Amino acid sequence: MLKVLKFGGTSVGTLERIQNVATIIKKIKDEGHDVIAVVSAMSGETNKLIEYAESYSKMPAPSEMDMLLSSGERVTSALLSIALNEAGYSAISMSGGRAGIVTDERHTKARIEHIDTKNMKESIAEGKIVVVAGFQGVTQKGRVTTLGRGGSDLTAVAIAGAIEADVCEIYTDVDGIYTTDPRIEPKAKKLDKISYDEMLELASLGAKVLQNRSVEMAKKLNVNLISRSSFTPEVEGTLITKEENIMEQPIVSGIALDKNQVRVGMYGVTDRPGIASYIFTALADANINVDMIVQTVAVDGKTSLDFTIPTTDLEICKTIMHKFEDEVEKFDYNEKICKVSIVGVGMKSHTGVASKAFTALANENINIRIISTSEIKISVIVEEKYAELAVRALHDAYELDK
């Protein structure tokens, strides 16, 4: 098999941990597999480089930042390659450019346009372990670019798709995807398999193991992803794959909690055609991501609007709301709320999923403020003080520990 393995910053954070990664790779190579390893910078390195740049300039040129930040991953790839060679395994490190990753010209947020796998294929044919510096590529003109947050995951998935690898394993400090955060619910179970769509929902709802962009790319390129830990490599991890590849689809796969939410209330809003468009266009223009929206029926020509936004966008949102003071009687901002979500592809074909959730919350005297649903997700807004109780109650209701 050809395996693409990705090791994040914590997995390569010290020289001992790089040695540990080399041990994992040697074992996989000894089992007869071909290996391409994609590495992040050692944890903390990127921030250190940003600080160095900011000591000279608050607004350094993005192209120079790319040149600077891409060095972190190159350091790790060379060190890992040196460790493997010293242990008697033939390894070669490659920058993103050497690995054939060509991007557009948007410095610091580049998108991969295509990958020329020639150099990697030649090295694999020679029996070498290829170690690629993640998070980076080059433009058509050969300038170094970086791919933004989660860029090393993207590098790994894109390489796996381009070279038609059998699997792409993402190694972090967590040994897979759980039914919910084990720190909140100790009975949380590790999932063997989960669909791309469920993983996308869980990732967007705050399950921090994998980033959305890499899961989206894996779905598009049909790459089987495995999430596992470099600290417990003997644990199988969780396979993220196509829905069709999962025989027994559970009704609910996981419960997610997002505390980074603010509920914005607009009361006594002048009810006229286009008012919602007017408000939400202004928010969109400010790049504010509105999540759940509830509008109540107008009475006396007035209506109410409730919606949620990320906590980080609250101050900008307040500035924008000033524009509507003539049309709104009262604004209310509630930061003491959170969003709890139930995710599962099995919901499509089962009834009573929502009523079970509402009953479980009612039994704990938890009041629901806003409800929103999609084909595979039910989200509720509740008071933040009930966040963990709500997660545990729902985890029990769907017997996810079984």
Order of alpha helices (4+ residues) and beta strands (2+ residues): beta-alpha-beta-alpha-alpha-beta-beta-beta-alpha-beta-beta-beta-alpha-beta-beta-alpha-alpha-beta-beta-beta-beta-alpha-beta-beta-alpha-beta-beta-alpha-beta-beta-alpha
